[in-house]
């Protein structure tokens, strides 16, 4: 029986190194509430990502919710239908209205050409996703946001380590959010971060993520528990030491996929935005139709290979979205895109087998 190949396998550090951090936690008996490892991780992430302000939080979803709250958004938020459900659910959870505009057929990010047509007097912000870590049309979105006095939030959950025009992708927009879930390129088991260059927003974030506390007995205002623990920070500190090698390994695996799968006119890949230093967090391919995807997915599953339909369905189909939106490209891509297995321990012989099954099935 062939070994199981999942779409991803979390990176785990040297266990002795992790245990050494855990011993320190035991000695200090400081488990949460902005402990020394959390503060150390925040500072190291700020340095690595070139961020002015970075707040390490419990997950990427709470990061989005806090971002919406900090900006004081009430009303419509223009967003993408091609993303993980958390992008939309965060908007709805914060009592705002997601207004979906379609995506670019090549980059799979929100199509800036369609944003302006969706703006009304009730529009307050744009929440766009750097899909698979591929940058949005940042300059064009900024021009539109400035013209209509809108805030911009970037869901950068997939974008750890990505640079655009030699700058960290997290430095664009009013606020960017990251996910450090175990499935991500860089992870802290569970976790996330909020990044901003605005001092005023940063001050609010620091209060909002800690119940609104302003000292032990005083409160800034309404807040929530967005903090993370020393144990999660310990995992992050370990994984941050090897992140450059992780990206390097995935770059080689991606090239190996490319070599084995392309050129093939029956499948395509998203086009990476120009001037991007990519992180190779995912390997998505797009088939000609959904039936082909389903057939190949079934064959791969029977061979103990488990890719993922990421993202499916298009978010306009969520049960709590009542309004009908015209997003045919997202509808089409979401039915035809499949993320193939990609993780550091994946062997080249396994990639060859995956590609062989796909190509034979296409012929």
PyMOL commands that set and color helices and strands:
alter all, ss='L'
color gray80, all
select helices_A, chain A and resi 15-28+36-49+60-70+85-93+112-118+131-133+138-148+169-171+199-208+230-240+243-261+290-302+315-317+328-336+348-362
alter helices_A, ss='H'
color red, helices_A
select strands_A, chain A and resi 5-6+53-57+76-80+97-101+123-129+151-155+163-164+167-168+175-179+192-196+267-268+276-277+284-287+305-306+337-339
alter strands_A, ss='S'
color yellow, strands_A
deselect
rebuild
show_as cartoon
